Amino acid sequence: MIIGVQTDSELKKVLKDNEKVVIEYFADWCGHCRLLIPKFHKMSKEERFKDIMFVRVDTEEYPTAKFFLSKLGVDDIQDIPHISTFKNGVLLEEESTSDEKVILKMIEKLKGNHDEAHKHSKTC
């Protein structure tokens, strides 16, 4: 399942209420973002990822997202699409990419990452 968030409070709630979260930051005008839509949807429906919340954040509709996320350790989002993975509200990994293989590797790492701490330790 994919949800969209448009406010800090919605994003904070998603990160608090879900153990594993994958966030895609996008804009409607971005060609690579548009190409990623069906791939991201397909990933979100895969049985092996059923315990992961998939989130899309429109950087045009929710421009303050990058400020909120920077408090959690997300680098300044300059290039989109930008993917971030969170476990228990802690940033694990992020990458500006539309490469499905790279994103799948990030998600697999999120699934298998139970006790590893990332260099970013800020939580929501």
C-alpha positions in Angstrom: 0.0 0.0 0.0 1.1 3.5 -0.7 0.0 6.6 1.1 0.7 10.2 0.4 1.4 12.7 3.1 1.3 16.5 3.0 2.0 17.8 6.5 4.6 17.4 9.2 2.0 15.8 11.5 1.0 13.2 8.9 4.6 12.3 8.2 5.4 12.1 11.9 2.4 9.8 12.6 3.4 7.5 9.7 7.0 7.2 11.1 5.7 6.7 14.6 3.0 4.2 13.7 5.0 2.0 11.3 8.1 0.0 12.1 9.4 0.1 8.5 8.9 2.9 6.1 10.1 3.7 2.6 9.6 7.3 1.5 9.8 8.5 -2.1 10.1 12.3 -2.6 8.9 13.4 -6.0 7.4 16.1 -8.1 4.8 15.8 -10.9 7.1 17.7 -13.3 10.0 15.2 -12.8 10.2 12.7 -15.7 12.2 10.1 -13.6 9.6 10.4 -10.9 6.8 9.6 -13.3 8.7 6.6 -14.6 9.2 5.4 -11.0 5.4 5.5 -10.2 4.5 2.0 -11.5 7.7 0.4 -10.1 7.1 1.9 -6.7 3.4 0.8 -6.7 4.5 -2.7 -7.8 7.0 -2.9 -4.9 4.4 -1.8 -2.4 2.1 -4.7 -3.4 4.7 -7.4 -3.2 3.9 -10.0 -0.5 7.5 -10.0 0.8 7.1 -6.2 1.6 3.7 -6.4 3.3 5.2 -5.2 6.6 6.6 -2.1 5.0 4.7 1.2 4.7 5.4 2.9 1.3 5.0 6.7 1.3 5.1 9.3 -1.5 5.8 12.9 -0.6 5.2 15.5 -3.3 7.9 18.1 -2.8 5.8 20.7 -4.6 2.6 20.1 -2.5 4.6 19.7 0.8 7.7 21.8 0.4 8.4 21.9 4.1 9.0 18.1 4.1 12.7 18.6 3.6 13.0 20.8 6.7 11.1 18.3 8.8 13.1 15.4 7.5 16.4 17.2 7.9 15.7 17.0 11.7 15.7 13.2 11.3 19.0 13.2 9.4 17.8 13.2 5.8 20.3 15.1 3.7 19.1 18.2 1.9 17.0 16.8 -1.0 18.4 18.3 -4.1 17.7 15.6 -6.7 14.4 13.7 -7.1 13.3 11.1 -6.9 14.9 10.7 -3.5 14.3 7.5 -1.5 14.7 7.2 2.3 14.2 4.2 4.5 13.3 4.4 8.2 13.1 1.7 10.9 11.3 2.7 14.1 11.6 6.3 13.2 15.3 6.2 12.6 16.8 7.0 9.1 18.6 3.9 7.8 19.5 4.9 4.3 18.8 7.4 1.5 19.6 7.8 -2.1 18.6 10.0 -5.0 17.6 7.4 -7.6 15.0 6.0 -9.9 16.8 2.7 -10.4 14.5 -0.1 -9.3 17.4 -2.4 -8.4 18.9 0.2 -6.1 15.5 0.8 -4.4 14.9 -2.9 -4.0 18.3 -3.3 -2.4 17.4 -0.5 0.1 14.1 -2.2 0.9 15.7 -5.6 1.3 18.3 -4.0 3.7 15.4 -2.4 5.6 13.6 -5.8 5.9 16.7 -7.5 7.2 18.0 -4.7 9.4 16.8 -5.5 12.9 19.5 -4.2 15.2 22.0 -2.3 13.1 22.2 1.4 13.9 22.7 3.9 11.1 25.0 6.8 11.5 21.9 9.0 11.8 20.3 8.5 15.2 17.7 11.2 15.3 14.1 10.0 15.6 10.7 11.6 15.1 
